[in-house]
């Protein structure tokens, strides 16, 4: 039984690999240095060591791919420097792979790594977006800029700002964060010299993305690469693209002719797993005399790291631009985005991948506007929100929202959170010397999409356990979500067979259906819609078989989820009977396809917090989430996704984030230093639905995997800012730790006191 709760699930580290050799990696302990020497002699003498491999030993290798869809300001392509699998004369971040040791045991491999003697000549590191007048990390990227993108109508924005009655502005910095999935990265790699087939067992989010990177670097065709995974212990975006570690294993397996195994540690995960966030955003919002939003001007600096992650540039540009104006009617909008290299591990997707960042900026601007004008924050949002009749809505920067009811979200969140009763709650805390704050986030995010024209799902007969069952074959990969329950429920509703008669074969390594993996809240939108079409095709196939059996034309029969009927409505057979005959009569194989589309789920979240001014401690008191995920297939699954996302969003606001010293050394490289949320850190949550189906797909779904994070980051920050505003203090940079909050309060301790009755915000 493959059951995670019983401890019998098979993860990549559990894969049996007879006679496999073990691998350990030497990693750079410098952020930026020339590798001037590597003495491997002692390592080769370690008992059990089979091989020591460095750059050049793995044969000729290509480059990791990367892309950017938007044009740059100078019309030059995105700078994508070569990213070596093993360091080629220079290291550019702490944790970069330098060499690998192959041995007959894990202990021997580690001993071999410890016997290696590298020699480095240090260079000046670029340690963040504020680093100025520092040497270029890559000669082809002057000023450490990979690209600059400018969109929108800058002149219209300038004009609107000049005419505005009110202009508010803010600047935010989101530190780098680690996704930290429960399962550390690991891999088993094998090569068949006769067929040229490469096999990789590793936790991943979909074969297509892994195969893309592997083929590009190893120079092999896609049909020579099989990627396997059974259970995947979490991903949050970081398991989408391939890693140098996994490609190094494949290249070494090909060179040595042996199966190789590597098990990463949690510390290696902090050093080598792709980080998320790492972005500075600033913006200005213009309002007229009626408090209508007239323009938004945005500046973004995104930290790419030392190299360009395959989708790192794309998510830093496309995803913020997709919802640049939030849920609001803002006639003029412009954005300028700079993608920057730094001496740190590359930045890739982390739950939301640009969506929480832009929602945070927009919603902080809206709260600043409410504070500056004395408006109620929810009233201001409702005043400027797009109405249901506005959809489909074309944004000023070229994206089209599918559907929504943003005023309805605000109204439901107001009722659920007892927003109007907050003033009394805040006054009660004030009498105890405590600061209470409430914050809202009305947000929209892009979901679905991807670099393919369509996704496909195949239905076929599976007899692996002796009984004939319907197999759902997908290109997607569950990383802890309930894909199995979702897909079985969808198909069962079409063909009226019990879910026990259906089996899911996800992310198949051979004969993989067309399409992409599981990211961007796309699985139900894309694979679910393709499955819906496959179900229709299966029913049509069964009707055709039954018609042929009775010597009738197919259009003489009709089907519903229960039965096949003749023109009079008489039941000729149940669908279950027709399926059984089809399975015994040679089986069937039908495919459904769904075009790749974008949807725009939305929500209105409210957070309430309390701050103890003496310690700076922030206590989360309550959280209310009202979400529009389109048509909901499983309320249980949606609520689980939202609650998990909310937890990560609250953590991003209050505790989650990496720190580096001036030399580029990571100071938060273990779970003793890098704070993750615990159950006790989370408030009571109420998750509510306000669904408007999407017209872009047959199921009407929109996606929900990232909505919790997108809403929670902004709502929590706004709640803390509201509490601090009552003491005349400003919101510090994230994470909003107790120390940061205490320092913010002390910085404004000598500022003139603001009478409670004149303080802006929800309590005014």
N, C-alpha and C positions, 0 to 999 in steps of 0.2 A: 504494500500500500504506500503510495506517494503522498504522505500527509504531513505538512509542516508542523501541525499541532501535536502530532505523535512522535515527531523526531525522525520520521522515515522518509522525508522528502529528499530528493537527489538534487543537490546543487553542484556547481562546477567542480568544487573541491572534492566532491564525493564520487566523481566519475572514475570508474575502474580503468586503469591503464597498465596492462601487464608489461613488466620490464621497462617502465618509463624511467628515464633519467631525470634528475632534479636540477632546477636552475635557480640561481640567485644573482642579483644585479649589484654592481658597483654604481653608486649614484654620486653626482657632484655635490660637494659640500660648499661650493662657491656659487654665488649668484651670477658672476660674470668673470670669466678667466680663460686664458689660453691653456690648452692641454699640451704641455711641451714634452711630456714623457709618461710612459706607463710600463713599469717593471712587472712582468708577469711570471718571472722565473720561480719565485718562491711559491706562488699559487699553483703552478703546475706540479710542484713536488708534494702538495698536500695529498695524503692518502684518500683515495676515492675520487679525486678530480679527473675527469675525462677530457675536458677541453676548456680553454680560456679564449673567449672571442671578443674582439674589439672592432672598431670601425674598419671596414675593408675585408674582414674575415667572413662576412655574410654574403659576399658577392655584390654585384651592382644592384643598387636599390633606387627606386624612383622617389617621387615626392608625395607627401600628403596633399590631397586636393583641398581647395577652399574657394568660396565664391561670394560675390556681392552682386545683387540684382540691380540696385539703384546706381545711376551714373554718378561719377565723382565731379567735384567742382572744376577740376582741370582736365576732365575727360581721360585721365590716365587710369589704367586698370588698378585694382586693389593690389598692393604689394604683398606678395606671398613668398617670403624667403624660404629657402630649403630648410626642412626640418629633418635632421638625421635621426635614424632609429637609434644608433649609438653615436656618441659625440665624435665629430670629425674635426679635431684640432682646436675646438673651442666649446665652452659650455656657457649657456645663457640663462640658466635658472637653477636654483638649489633643487636637487632631486633629479636633474637630467641624467639619463642613462649614459654611462661611460663604457662599461664592459659587462660581460656576463660570464658566469662560471657554470659549467655543466658537470655534474657529479652523480655518483651512484646513490647518494642520500642527500636529504636536505641539509643535514648538519655539515657534511663535507662541502657542499656548495657554499654555505655561509662561511666556513673556515677558509675556503679558497678566496672568497671576496675579501676577507679580512687580511689575507696575505698579499693582496695587490698593492702596489706602491705607485700611485699617480703623482705627477709633478705638475703643478699649476703655476701660471704667472698671472696674478690677479689684474683685472681691469676695473675701472670705476663702474659700479652698478647703477642702473636707473631704477629707483625704488618707489615708483608711484607716479601718479599723474601730475604732481607738483614739481617733479624733478625738472629743473631748467638748466640750460647751458651745459648739458652732459653729452658725452660722446654718443654717436649713433650705435645702436645695438647691431643693426644691419646696414651695410653701406648703401644698399638700394633704397633705404627709407630715411632720407634726411629729416632731421628733427624728430626722429622716432615716430613718424606719422605714416600709417599704412594707407590711409585714405581720408578724404573729407567729402562729406555729402551735404548738399544744401537743397532743401525742397520748400515748396510753398511760394507765396507772393510776398517777398520781403518789403517791397514798396508799399503795398496795401497795409501791411502790419505797421510799418513806420507811420503812415498817415493816420491809422486808427489810434495808435498810441498817443500821437500828438493831439488828437481831438478828444480824447477820453476825459470823462469827469474824474474817474479814479483809475490809478494804475498801481497794482501790487506786484511785488517780485519776491522771489525766494531762491535759495541755492541749497542743494542737498548732496550729500555724499553717501553712497552705499559701499561699504567695504567688500572685499572679496569674501566669499563664503564657500564652504565645502558642503556638497550634497550629503555625504556620509551615509550611503545606503547600508543597510544592516549587513549585507554580504560583501566582504572585501573582494577586490578584483583578484581573479585567479584564472589559470588557463591550462589546458592540455592541448598540445599541438602534435600532429603527425603528418607524415608525407609518404605517399606511395610512389616510389620511383618508376614503377612500370606504367602507371596511368597518369602520373603527374598530379594526382589529386592531393589537395591540402585539406586537412580536417582540423577545425579549431573548436574546442569546447570552452566557452567563456560566458559569463553573465552579459546579456545584451538586450536591447530594446527592439531588435528587428534585424533580419539578415541583410536586407538591401544596403543599409548604411555601413555595416561592417564589411560586407563584400566590396563595396565601392572603394573603401580606403585600402583594404588588403590588396586588391587587384592593382590599384594605382602604384603602391609602393613596391610590391613584389613583381610587377610586370607579368601577371598571369591573367588568362581570360576568366570571366565569371563562372563558367561551368567547371572550372578546376578548383573551386573553393566551396567547401561546405562548412557552415557555422552551426553549432549545436548548442542548445540549452534546454534544460527541462524546467526546473524551478529557478526563478531569479529573485534574489532577496533584496528587492528595491532597486531603484534607478534614479528617479527624479531628474532625468535628462542626461546624467553623466555616463550612462551605459549605451548611448546612441552610437557614437563614432568609435573607431578602433583606437588602440593605444600603441605607443612604441613597444611596450612590453609584449603585447600579444603578437605583434608583427615580428619582433625579434625572435620569439619562440618558433614561429612558423619558418622563418628564414634559417634558423639554426637546425630545426628538424629536417629541413630540406638538405642542408649541407652535411649533417652528420648521419642521416638515415636512421634516426632513432626517434621514438616518441618522447616528448619532453613535457615536464610538469613544473608549474610555478604557482606558488601560493603567496599572494601579497599580504602584507601586514597592515594593520590600521595606520601605523606611522607612515608606511610607504603610500598609503592612500592620501594622506594629507600632502605629501610631497609630489606625487605623480598624477593622482586623479585630477581631472579638469576642475578648476574652480568655477564659481558662478558670480554674478553681479560685478563688482568692481567698476562703478560708474559714478560720475559726477554730473548732475543735472542742474540747470538754472533756467528760470523762466520769468516772463512778465505777462500779466493778464490785464487787459483793458476792459473797463465798464463804462457805460453811458449814464446819463442822469437817471434813467429808470432801472439801473442795476442790471442791464442786459450786457452780456459778454460780447465784446466787439472784435477782439483780437487776442491771439496768444503767440508769444515769441519764445522759442525753446533753444537752449544750447546744451549739447551733450558731449561729454568726453568719456569714451569707453576704453577700458584697459583690456587689450587683447592678450597680454602676456608676452612671452619671448617669441612665440610663433603664432601663426593664425590657425586656430582650431578649424576643422572643416566647415562648421557653420557658425563660428564665433563672430565673424564680421556681419553675417546676414542677420543674426538675431539681435545684434546691437544696433542695427539700422532699421530693418523691416518691421520688427515687432513694435518698437516705440512709435514709428510713423503710422502704423495701422490704426492706432487710436489716439493720435496726437491731440485731438480736440475733446477726448473723453466722451461723455454722454450728452454733450452740450452743442447747441447751435452757436457756433463761433464763425462768423463769416470770413475772417482773415486769419491765416495761420502760416507760420514759417518755422523751420528748424534747421540748425546747423550742427552736424555731427562729426566729431573727429575720432578716428580709431587710432589708438596709440600703442606702441610696443613698450613693454617694461621687462625687467629681468625677474620674471616670476613665471610659474607654470601657466600654460595657456588657459584662457577663459572660454568656457563653453556653456551649454544650456544648463540651467538649474531652475527647477519648477517655476514656470512663468516666463523666463528667458526674455527679459525686456518689457514684459507686460506689467509686472508689479512696479517696475521703476518709473514708467511713464504715468501710470495711474497715481503713484505717490506724488509726483510733481504736480500733476493737474489738480489733484484733490487738496494738496497743501496750498496751492494758489487760491482755490475756491475758499478755503477756510480763512486764509489771510484777507481775502476780499470781504468776507463776512465780518471779520474783526474790524477792518478799517471802516466799514460803512455802518456797523451796528446792526446788520441784518442777521436774522436767524439762519444758521448754516443750512438747515434742511429747506427752509423757504427759498433761499437763494438758489439752491440746486434745482428745486422744482420749477422755479421761475424760468430757468435757462435750459432745462432738459428738453431733449427732443420728444415729441409726442408720437403715439402709435401711428397717426396719419402721415408722419414724415417719412415712413419707410416704404421702399428702400431709400436709404439716405447716402448721398455721395459727399464724402468729406472734402474739405478744401485741398487735401494733398493726395487725392486720387484713390481712396479706398471706399468701398460701399458696404454699409451696415445692412444686414438682412431684415431684421425685425426686432421689436422690443417694445416695452412699456415702461419707460424710465420714471415718469411721474408716479405710476402705480407702485414701482419698487420703493420709492421714497415714502409714499403714504403708508405702505405696509410696514416698513422699517420704523417709521415714527410711532405707529401703534404698538408694535411688538416690544420696542425698547422703553416705552413710557417716556418718550423724549420730553414731553411737557412737564413731567414730574421731576425732571433732573434738578431744577433750581432748588427745590426743597432738600433733595438729597445732598447737594453740594453745600448748602447752608448748614446742614447738620454736621457735616465733616469739618467745615470751617470753624465751628465752635469748639471742635476738638483739636484744632491746630493742624488739620490735614487739608491737602489740596485734592479736590475731586475734579475729574475732567471727563468730558464725553466727546466723541469724535465720530464722524460719519465718512463713508467713502461710497460715492456713486460711481461705478466703474463699468467699462466695457472692455473686452479683450478679443483678440483675433484667435480663432481656433481652426483646426483642420489644415487643409493645404498641404504643401510639400512639393518637391521637385519631380513630380510624375503627372502624367495626363489622367490616369485612373488607377483605381485599386480593384483587385479581383479576389474573389473567394470561390473555392471549388467544393462541390459536394460529390462524394463518391461512397462506395460500399467499403466498409471496414469489417474484416472477419478475423482480426488478430487474436481475439479471445474465444473464437469458435462460433460466436453468434454474429449474425449479420446486423450491423448498425450503420447509421448514416454518419459519415465522417465529414466534419467541417474543416477544410484545409485553408489556412490563412498565412499571410506574410507577417502578421503582427505577432507580438510577444508580450504576454502578461508579465509584469514585474511586481506582482502582488495584488493587482486588481482582479476583479471577478470576471475576466473575459469568458471563462468557461460557462458560468451561469448565464451571463448576458446572451451569448451566442446561442446556447441551447434554448433559452426562453424565446428568442426571436424566431428560430426555426420551428420550434414546437407549435408556436401560434399559427404558423402557415400550413403545416402538414399534419397537425393533430396526432403526433406520436409522442409517447412519454419521453421526458428528457433522458431517462436511462437508456433509451434506444439511440442516443446521439453521443458522439465522441468528438472532442476538439483536438485537431492536430495543428498546433500553432507553430509558426515560423519554421516550416519544414526545410531541412537542409538540402533535400533533393526535390526537383520539380516544384520549386517555390512558386506560388502564384505571383502574378504581377502585382506591384504595389510596394508600399513602404511600411516601415515599422510603426511602433507605438510611441508617439511623441506629439506635442502640441495639442493635446486633448482631441486627437483625430480618430481614435480607433472606432468608436461607435458611428461617428459621422461617415467615415470612409469604408471601413471593413463591414460595419453594420449595414450600411446601405447596399454594399456589394452582396452581402449575405441575403438581404431581402430580395434582390434580383435573382440570386441563385435559387432561392426557394421558389420564386415564380417560375423559373426555368425548369426546376424539378417537377413541379406540378404539371406544367405543360407537357413535359416528357412522359409523365405517367398517364396523362390523358391520351396522348398519342399512342402509347403502348396498349392501353385498354381499348381504344378505338380499333386498332389493328387486330387485336384479339377477337373482336366482335365484327370485323369486316365492315366498319363504319368509318366515315370521314371524321377527322379529329374535331371539326367544328360542330359535329352532331352531339358532342358531349360537353359537359361543363363540370367544374369542380369547385368545391368550397373546402375549408380546412378539415372537414369531416369526411367527405365522400365525393365520388364521381357519379354524376347523374346524367340521365338522358334528357331529351328536350322536354319531356313531360314533367321532369323533376323526380322521376323514380330513381332510387338509389341502385346503382349497378354494382358497386363495391365500395368499401371504405378505402381511404387513402392508405391506411396501414396495410390492407390486403394488397393494394396495387404496389406498394413499396416492397412487400415481401416477394411478390412475383418477379418484380424487376431485379431484386437482389439475387434471387435463385436463377434467373434467366440470363445471367451474364453480367449483371451489375449495371451501373450507370456512372457517368461522370459528366456533370454539368457545371458551368461556370457562370457566375454573375459578376458584372462589372459596374462600377459607379465612378463618375467623373470626380476628379479632385476639386473640392470647393472650399471656400472659407465661410465660416459662420462667426457670429459675434455674440457669445454669451455675455450676460451682464448681471449686475447685482447691486444692492445697497446694503452695506454692512455698517453696524454701529458697535463701537467699543466703549466701555466705561472703565476708568481706572482711578486709583487713589495713590497719592504720593505722600510719603512721610518726609517733610522738609528736613528733619534732623539727620536722616540717613540717606535720603535720595531714593529709597526703595519704591519701586512701582509695583502696585498690586492690581492685577486684572480682576475686575469685579463682575463683569458680565459681557457677553458677546451675542449679538443678534445678526443673523445672516439671512437676507432675502435674495434668492437667486433665480435667474431665468436661464435654464439650461435647455430650453426648447422642450420638445416632448420627452418625458422621462420614461425610460424603459424599466429601470429598477430604482425605486426611491431609496432602498437600503444602500445600494452601491453609491448613489449620488451623495447621500449623507456622509458615508464613510470618506469619500474623496474630499468633500468640503471640509469636514472636521480635520482631516490630516493636513490639508492645505492651510487652514486657519492657524493650526499649531505652528506650521513653518513660517507663516507670515508674522505672527506674534513674536516668534523667536528672532526673526530677522530684524524686527524693530527694537527689541529689548536686550538681546544677548548674543546673537550669532554674528561672527565676523573675525577675520584673520588680522593679525598684526605682524609687522615686519620691522626689523631694525635697519639702521642706515646701511649696513652691509648686504641687505637683502635676505638675511636669515629669517625664516619664519619663526615667530615666537609663540605660535599657537598650533604646534604640530602634534599634540596628543590630546586625548579626551580629558586630561587633567587641566589643560589650558584653553581648549576650544569648547565653549559652552553650548550644549544642546538642551532643548527643553525637556522637562520632566512632566509627568502627569499633574503634579502639584502646582506647576507654574501656569496651568491652563484654567481659564474661568469656566463657569457654566455657560454652555452654548445652546442657543436655540437656532435651528436651521429650518428655514421656511422656503416654500416654492412660490414663484409667481411666473409661470411659464407661458411663453409665447412661441409656438412652433416656428421653426425656420422653413422658409419656402425653397431652400437651396437643395434639399435632399428628400428622398422618399419617406424617410422616417420622421422628419421634422425635428431632429435632434441638433444640439449645438455644442455639447461638450462641457465638462465640469472639472477636469483634472487639475486645472491651475487656478480656477476662480477663487478658491479659498485663500490662497497666498496673495493674489492680486488685491483682494479686498482687505485682508487683515493687515497687511503692511501699512497701507494708507490710513485705515480707520484707527489703528493703534497709535500711530504717530500723531494723528490729529487729536486723539484723546489726551495724550501726554502734553501736547502743545497747549491744549485748552486748560489743563490743570496748571501748567507753568505760567500761563498768561495771567492767572489770578494772583500770582506773586510778582508779576512784572518781569518774568524771566523768559528767555528765548529758548527755542528747541535746539539742543546741541546736535552734533553729528551722531549718526548711528554707529554702533548699537547704543541704545539709551539705557546704559547700565546705571546702577545706583551711583557709582562714582561720577559718571558724566552728568547725571541729573543734579547731584549735590553741588558739583562745581558750577553748573549753570545757575543754580539758586544763589550761590555765594557771590558769583560775578555781578549779580544784580541786587545784592543785599542792601547796598547803599543808595539804590535808586529811589526816587520819591514814591511813597506808597500811593497806590491808586484805589480810591474808594470803591467798595464792592459794587455799589449801585451803578457806577460808570464803566465797569469792566465790560468789554465786548465779549461776545461768545454766547453759547446756548443758555448760560445762566443769567444773562442780562435781562 
